[in-house]
Amino acid sequence: MTKPIFIAASPNTQKDDVCLAFKQLLWPFGWYSKKPVKEFEGAVQDYLGLKNAIAVDSARSAFYLTLKALGIGFGDEVLLPSFTCVVIVNPVLWVGAKPVFVDINRKNFNIDFSDLEKKVTPKTKAILVQHTFGIPVEMEKVTAFAKKHNLKIIEDLAHSIGGKYKGKTLGTFGDASVLTFGIEKVISTVRGGMVVTNDRNLAQKLREKVSSCPRMGLYRTFTSLFNPVFWVITKPLYYLGIKKITLGRFFIAISRLMNATGQMIEKEEYAGQKPGFIPSKMPGTLAKLGLNQMKKLEKYNKHRKQIGNLYFEKLSKIASSEIIYYYPKKMSECSLLRYPILVKNPDLIHAKAKKNRIILGNWYERMFHIPVENLELIGYKKETAKNAEWVARHIINLPIYWAINEKSVIAISQIICGKTAA
């Protein structure tokens, strides 16, 4: 393949998004307008069919403020999936509560209900439900479990906006749902998050808390707007050069040195600590990016279903000793953010893909996406979630965003299996 594929380098970005971001960069006087934020909140709540939406600077801010608004704090416990990112664990620590890690089902990467029953205690106050990769959790089991133990349900829509479970939209089952609009997510404002809920009292508490938050800093706002512009220039140049000495890699090195595109996860977060700027308000200029992406969400989700089904069809036709498991269902109600497969040797597959100018995903090859030595800092003890640890050793994510087509799927399938994908 001649055209590079990058699963994580601003994958949602199209020409209209880049033009909009560039225009916003040239007009900093309008960065903090409140009107686009209200419009973005309205667009999301209407799309999900909910009554309230409250925008902030990130999903961890959204989760943190939701926990506080629900009165969860010291002495309380919150049930969390064990196959997730540290940014979901940290807000529980920041409010003084204890994260309790629930193992996952190896077949769908979501919470294991048998382990869930073992982890609940009289101190448990809430459960966070993550629809991993966009695969829906069996929500009737969650709601029954929560009712039995008098728990609050918070849905995590980081991997799915618009997916359904038995005809009902994900994000509408619980007391509240948290969304992220990070650079690699379903729609992107580069940085941004939101809480959606039908609970009027909860929404009022959240709005009061957000009103006292500082606005996102100028430099973080600038790097967010610059991010899609940077990647649309850099990706075509990534392999332009001799071996690893390329123009694209040079641009990336310079941007990291200058922190020109910002950090998606701050250094202190890897150790469970809270950056001083969290939580912050969402700038209007980033809300404009979100509004533009919302116009394309249905098209994105339709495309993701089509590509997910193509992977299923191609992989199901190939007998490969390398593949351990791939999700054995066609996409009907759900649209995946990434297509997950389990392989015997992920490093080998990543290396083969890179030789063909394809960068695959690795969510979450390290538990919680942090160094092993930091696991105890967030309260995780080794072998607490054996299934999640096993999956982490074998997981690979295949790209599924708008630029991926059938030709891409065939090429990627051939790389994984080493055989022809018909």
C-alpha positions as CSV (number, residue, x, y, z in Angstrom):
1,M,0.0,0.0,0.0
2,T,1.3,3.5,-0.9
3,K,-1.1,5.6,1.2
4,P,-0.3,5.4,4.9
5,I,-2.9,4.4,7.4
6,F,-2.7,5.9,10.9
7,I,-5.3,4.6,13.4
8,A,-4.6,7.4,16.0
9,A,-3.4,10.5,14.1
10,S,-6.6,12.6,14.0
11,P,-8.5,9.8,12.2
12,N,-11.9,11.7,12.0
13,T,-10.4,14.8,10.4
14,Q,-11.6,15.7,6.9
15,K,-10.9,18.8,4.8
16,D,-13.9,20.7,6.2
17,D,-12.7,20.1,9.8
18,V,-9.2,21.3,9.0
19,C,-10.5,24.4,7.2
20,L,-12.7,25.2,10.2
21,A,-9.9,24.6,12.7
22,F,-7.5,26.8,10.6
23,K,-10.1,29.6,10.5
24,Q,-10.6,29.4,14.3
25,L,-6.8,29.7,14.8
26,L,-6.9,33.0,13.0
27,W,-9.7,34.4,15.2
28,P,-8.7,33.9,18.8
29,F,-11.1,36.7,19.9
30,G,-14.0,34.2,19.5
31,W,-12.4,31.2,21.2
32,Y,-14.4,31.6,24.4
33,S,-17.9,32.3,22.9
34,K,-20.6,30.6,25.0
35,K,-23.2,30.3,22.2
36,P,-21.4,27.4,20.3
37,V,-21.2,25.5,23.5
38,K,-24.9,25.7,24.1
39,E,-25.6,24.7,20.5
40,F,-23.2,21.7,20.8
41,E,-24.9,20.6,24.1
42,G,-28.3,20.9,22.4
43,A,-27.2,18.9,19.3
44,V,-25.8,16.0,21.4
45,Q,-28.8,15.8,23.8
46,D,-31.2,15.9,20.9
47,Y,-29.3,13.2,19.1
48,L,-29.4,10.9,22.1
49,G,-32.9,11.9,23.0
50,L,-32.1,13.2,26.5
51,K,-33.1,16.4,28.3
52,N,-29.8,17.7,29.5
53,A,-26.2,18.0,28.3
54,I,-23.3,19.8,30.1
55,A,-20.0,20.3,28.2
56,V,-16.6,20.5,29.8
57,D,-12.9,20.2,28.7
58,S,-12.7,16.4,28.8
59,A,-14.4,13.1,29.7
60,R,-12.4,12.8,32.9
61,S,-13.7,16.2,34.0
62,A,-17.2,15.1,33.1
63,F,-16.8,11.9,35.1
64,Y,-15.2,13.7,38.0
65,L,-17.9,16.3,38.3
66,T,-20.6,13.6,37.9
67,L,-19.2,11.7,40.8
68,K,-19.1,14.9,42.9
69,A,-22.6,15.8,41.9
70,L,-23.8,12.4,43.0
71,G,-22.2,12.8,46.4
72,I,-19.7,10.0,45.9
73,G,-16.5,10.5,47.9
74,F,-14.4,9.2,50.8
75,G,-15.3,5.7,52.0
76,D,-17.3,5.0,48.8
77,E,-16.5,2.4,46.1
78,V,-17.1,2.6,42.4
79,L,-17.2,-0.4,40.1
80,L,-15.1,0.0,37.0
81,P,-14.2,-2.2,34.0
82,S,-10.6,-3.4,34.2
83,F,-10.0,-3.1,30.4
84,T,-10.0,0.6,30.1
85,C,-7.8,3.7,30.3
86,V,-6.4,5.3,33.4
87,V,-8.4,8.5,32.7
88,I,-11.5,6.6,33.8
89,V,-9.9,5.4,37.0
90,N,-8.5,8.7,38.1
91,P,-11.7,10.6,38.7
92,V,-12.7,8.0,41.3
93,L,-9.4,8.5,43.1
94,W,-9.7,12.3,42.8
95,V,-13.0,12.4,44.7
96,G,-11.5,10.2,47.4
97,A,-13.4,7.0,46.5
98,K,-12.0,3.6,45.8
99,P,-12.0,2.1,42.3
100,V,-13.0,-1.6,42.3
101,F,-11.9,-3.4,39.2
102,V,-14.3,-5.8,37.5
103,D,-12.8,-8.4,35.2
104,I,-14.0,-8.7,31.6
105,N,-15.6,-11.3,29.3
106,R,-13.0,-12.4,26.7
107,K,-15.6,-12.7,24.0
108,N,-16.9,-9.1,24.1
109,F,-14.3,-7.2,26.1
110,N,-17.0,-5.9,28.5
111,I,-17.6,-6.5,32.2
112,D,-17.9,-10.1,33.3
113,F,-21.2,-10.3,35.3
114,S,-20.1,-13.2,37.4
115,D,-17.1,-11.2,38.6
116,L,-19.3,-8.1,39.1
117,E,-21.4,-9.9,41.7
118,K,-18.2,-10.8,43.6
119,K,-17.0,-7.2,43.7
120,V,-20.0,-5.4,45.0
121,T,-20.0,-4.4,48.7
122,P,-22.2,-2.3,51.1
123,K,-19.8,0.6,50.2
124,T,-20.5,0.4,46.5
125,K,-22.3,3.5,45.3
126,A,-22.0,3.4,41.5
127,I,-21.0,1.4,38.4
128,L,-19.4,2.8,35.3
129,V,-20.4,0.9,32.2
130,Q,-18.1,1.0,29.2
131,H,-19.3,-0.2,25.8
132,T,-15.8,-1.4,24.8
133,F,-14.8,-0.6,21.2
134,G,-18.6,0.1,20.7
135,I,-19.8,-3.4,21.6
136,P,-22.9,-2.9,23.7
137,V,-23.0,-4.2,27.3
138,E,-26.1,-6.3,28.2
139,M,-27.8,-3.4,29.8
140,E,-30.8,-5.3,31.2
141,K,-28.4,-7.2,33.4
142,V,-26.7,-3.9,34.5
143,T,-30.0,-2.2,35.4
144,A,-31.2,-5.3,37.3
145,F,-27.9,-5.5,39.2
146,A,-28.0,-1.7,40.0
147,K,-31.6,-1.9,41.2
148,K,-30.8,-4.9,43.4
149,H,-27.8,-3.1,45.1
150,N,-29.2,0.5,44.9
151,L,-26.4,1.8,42.6
152,K,-26.1,4.7,40.3
153,I,-25.3,3.8,36.6
154,I,-22.9,5.9,34.6
155,E,-22.5,4.9,31.0
156,D,-19.2,5.6,29.3
157,L,-19.8,6.5,25.6
158,A,-16.1,7.0,24.8
159,H,-16.3,4.2,22.2
160,S,-19.9,4.6,21.0
161,I,-22.2,7.6,20.2
162,G,-25.3,6.4,18.4
163,G,-25.0,2.7,19.0
164,K,-28.1,0.8,20.2
165,Y,-28.8,-2.2,22.4
166,K,-32.1,-4.0,21.6
167,G,-33.4,-0.9,19.9
168,K,-32.6,1.6,22.6
169,T,-29.8,4.1,22.3
170,L,-26.7,3.6,24.3
171,G,-26.3,6.3,26.9
172,T,-30.0,6.4,27.8
173,F,-30.0,3.4,30.2
174,G,-28.3,5.0,33.3
175,D,-28.6,7.9,35.6
176,A,-26.0,9.8,33.5
177,S,-23.6,9.2,30.6
178,V,-20.1,10.6,30.0
179,L,-18.9,11.4,26.5
180,T,-15.4,12.2,25.2
181,F,-14.6,14.1,22.1
182,G,-10.8,13.3,22.1
183,I,-8.7,13.1,19.0
184,E,-9.3,9.4,18.4
185,K,-12.9,9.1,19.4
186,V,-16.3,8.8,17.6
187,I,-16.4,12.5,16.9
188,S,-13.6,14.9,17.8
189,T,-13.1,18.4,19.2
190,V,-9.5,17.2,19.9
191,R,-10.2,18.0,23.6
192,G,-13.7,17.9,25.1
193,G,-16.2,16.0,27.1
194,M,-19.8,16.1,28.2
195,V,-22.3,14.7,30.7
196,V,-25.8,13.8,29.5
197,T,-28.7,13.0,31.7
198,N,-32.5,13.1,32.1
199,D,-32.1,13.9,35.8
200,R,-32.9,17.6,36.2
201,N,-31.5,17.9,39.7
202,L,-28.3,16.2,38.7
203,A,-28.0,18.5,35.7
204,Q,-28.5,21.6,37.8
205,K,-25.8,20.5,40.2
206,L,-23.4,19.9,37.3
207,R,-24.1,23.2,35.7
208,E,-23.4,25.0,39.1
209,K,-20.1,23.1,39.3
210,V,-19.1,23.9,35.7
211,S,-20.0,27.6,36.2
212,S,-17.3,27.9,38.8
213,C,-14.7,26.1,36.7
214,P,-11.9,28.1,34.9
215,R,-12.0,28.3,31.1
216,M,-9.5,26.2,29.2
217,G,-6.2,27.9,28.9
218,L,-5.1,29.8,25.8
219,Y,-2.2,27.4,25.0
220,R,-4.3,24.3,25.4
221,T,-7.0,25.8,23.2
222,F,-4.4,26.7,20.6
223,T,-2.8,23.3,20.6
224,S,-6.3,21.7,20.2
225,L,-7.0,23.8,17.1
226,F,-3.6,23.3,15.7
227,N,-3.8,19.5,16.1
228,P,-5.9,18.6,13.0
229,V,-4.0,21.2,10.9
230,F,-0.7,19.6,11.9
231,W,-1.7,16.1,11.2
232,V,-3.2,16.8,7.7
233,I,0.2,18.2,6.8
234,T,2.3,15.6,8.5
235,K,0.7,12.3,7.7
236,P,1.4,12.5,3.9
237,L,5.1,13.3,4.8
238,Y,5.6,10.6,7.4
239,Y,7.4,8.2,5.0
240,L,9.0,10.9,2.8
241,G,12.7,10.4,3.3
242,I,15.3,7.6,3.7
243,K,14.3,4.7,6.0
244,K,13.4,6.3,9.4
245,I,14.9,9.7,8.6
246,T,11.8,11.3,7.1
247,L,10.2,14.7,7.0
248,G,7.0,13.6,8.8
249,R,9.0,12.1,11.7
250,F,11.0,15.3,11.9
251,F,7.8,17.4,12.2
252,I,6.5,15.1,14.9
253,A,9.7,15.3,16.8
254,I,9.7,19.1,16.7
255,S,6.0,19.2,17.7
256,R,6.7,17.0,20.7
257,L,9.7,19.1,21.7
258,M,7.5,22.2,21.6
259,N,4.4,20.5,22.9
260,A,2.7,22.1,19.8
261,T,-0.1,19.5,19.6
262,G,-0.5,19.0,23.4
263,Q,-0.7,15.9,25.5
264,M,-3.8,13.7,25.5
265,I,-2.8,12.3,28.9
266,E,-0.7,14.4,31.2
267,K,2.4,13.0,32.9
268,E,0.9,13.1,36.4
269,E,-2.2,11.3,35.3
270,Y,-0.2,8.1,34.6
271,A,0.4,8.0,38.4
272,G,-3.2,8.8,39.4
273,Q,-2.7,12.5,40.1
274,K,-5.0,15.3,39.0
275,P,-3.6,18.1,36.8
276,G,-4.4,21.6,38.1
277,F,-6.4,22.6,35.0
278,I,-9.0,19.8,35.5
279,P,-11.9,20.4,35.4
280,S,-12.3,23.3,32.9
281,K,-15.0,24.7,30.7
282,M,-15.2,23.8,27.0
283,P,-14.2,26.7,24.7
284,G,-16.7,27.8,22.1
285,T,-14.1,27.4,19.4
286,L,-13.8,23.6,20.1
287,A,-17.6,23.3,20.4
288,K,-17.7,24.6,16.7
289,L,-15.5,21.6,15.7
290,G,-17.9,19.3,17.5
291,L,-21.0,20.8,15.8
292,N,-19.4,20.3,12.4
293,Q,-18.6,16.6,13.3
294,M,-22.2,16.0,14.6
295,K,-23.4,16.8,11.1
296,K,-21.4,13.8,9.9
297,L,-22.0,11.4,12.8
298,E,-24.7,9.3,11.1
299,K,-22.5,8.9,8.0
300,Y,-19.5,8.0,10.2
301,N,-21.5,5.3,12.1
302,K,-22.9,3.8,8.9
303,H,-19.4,3.6,7.4
304,R,-18.1,2.0,10.6
305,K,-20.8,-0.7,10.5
306,Q,-19.9,-1.4,6.8
307,I,-16.2,-1.6,7.5
308,G,-16.7,-3.7,10.7
309,N,-18.8,-6.2,8.6
310,L,-16.1,-6.3,5.9
311,Y,-13.5,-7.2,8.5
312,F,-15.8,-9.9,9.8
313,E,-16.4,-11.3,6.3
314,K,-12.7,-11.2,5.3
315,L,-11.3,-12.7,8.5
316,S,-14.0,-15.4,8.6
317,K,-12.9,-16.7,5.2
318,I,-9.2,-17.1,6.2
319,A,-7.9,-19.9,8.3
320,S,-5.0,-18.4,10.3
321,S,-3.0,-19.9,13.1
322,E,-2.1,-16.4,14.2
323,I,-5.6,-15.2,15.1
324,I,-7.0,-16.3,18.4
325,Y,-10.3,-14.5,18.2
326,Y,-12.2,-11.8,16.4
327,Y,-15.7,-10.5,17.3
328,P,-17.9,-13.2,15.7
329,K,-20.9,-11.0,14.8
330,K,-21.9,-8.7,12.0
331,M,-22.6,-5.1,13.0
332,S,-26.3,-4.3,13.1
333,E,-27.2,-2.0,16.0
334,C,-23.6,-1.1,17.0
335,S,-20.9,0.7,15.1
336,L,-17.4,0.0,16.4
337,L,-14.8,2.7,17.0
338,R,-12.1,0.1,16.3
339,Y,-12.3,-3.5,15.3
340,P,-10.7,-5.7,18.0
341,I,-8.9,-8.9,17.4
342,L,-6.8,-11.2,19.5
343,V,-3.6,-12.6,18.1
344,K,-0.8,-14.8,19.3
345,N,2.0,-12.3,18.6
346,P,0.8,-8.7,18.5
347,D,4.4,-7.4,18.1
348,L,4.8,-9.4,14.9
349,I,1.6,-8.1,13.4
350,H,2.4,-4.5,14.3
351,A,5.9,-4.9,12.7
352,K,4.4,-6.4,9.5
353,A,1.8,-3.7,9.3
354,K,4.4,-0.9,9.8
355,K,6.4,-2.3,6.9
356,N,3.3,-1.8,4.8
357,R,2.8,1.8,6.1
358,I,-0.1,0.8,8.4
359,I,-0.1,1.8,12.0
360,L,-2.6,-0.4,13.9
361,G,-4.0,0.3,17.4
362,N,-3.0,-1.2,20.7
363,W,-5.8,-0.4,23.2
364,Y,-5.0,-1.6,25.8
365,E,-1.8,-3.6,25.5
366,R,-0.8,-2.2,28.9
367,M,-3.3,-2.4,31.7
368,F,-5.0,1.0,32.0
369,H,-2.4,2.3,29.4
370,I,0.1,3.0,32.2
371,P,3.5,1.6,33.2
372,V,3.4,-1.6,35.2
373,E,5.1,0.0,38.1
374,N,2.3,2.5,38.4
375,L,-0.6,0.0,38.7
376,E,-0.5,0.0,42.5
377,L,-0.7,3.8,42.5
378,I,-4.2,3.6,41.1
379,G,-5.2,0.7,43.4
380,Y,-4.8,-2.2,41.0
381,K,-3.1,-5.4,42.1
382,K,-1.8,-7.9,39.6
383,E,-4.2,-10.8,38.7
384,T,-7.2,-8.9,40.0
385,A,-8.6,-9.2,36.5
386,K,-7.0,-12.2,34.8
387,N,-9.1,-12.1,31.7
388,A,-8.3,-8.4,31.1
389,E,-4.6,-9.1,31.6
390,W,-4.7,-11.9,29.1
391,V,-6.6,-9.9,26.6
392,A,-4.0,-7.0,27.0
393,R,-1.3,-9.4,25.9
394,H,-3.0,-10.3,22.7
395,I,-5.1,-7.3,21.6
396,I,-4.8,-5.5,18.3
397,N,-7.2,-2.8,17.0
398,L,-7.9,-2.5,13.3
399,P,-8.8,1.0,11.8
400,I,-12.4,1.6,10.9
401,Y,-12.6,5.3,10.4
402,W,-14.0,7.2,7.3
403,A,-10.9,6.8,5.0
404,I,-10.8,3.0,5.4
405,N,-12.3,1.2,2.4
406,E,-12.6,-2.4,1.1
407,K,-9.1,-2.3,-0.4
408,S,-7.7,-1.2,3.0
409,V,-9.6,-4.1,4.8
410,I,-8.3,-6.7,2.3
411,A,-4.7,-5.4,2.7
412,I,-4.9,-5.4,6.5
413,S,-6.5,-8.8,6.6
414,Q,-3.7,-10.2,4.4
415,I,-1.1,-8.7,6.6
416,I,-2.6,-10.3,9.7
417,C,-3.1,-13.7,8.2
418,G,-0.4,-13.8,5.6
419,K,-2.9,-15.1,3.1
420,T,-5.2,-13.8,0.4
421,A,-8.4,-12.3,1.7
422,A,-11.0,-12.8,-1.0
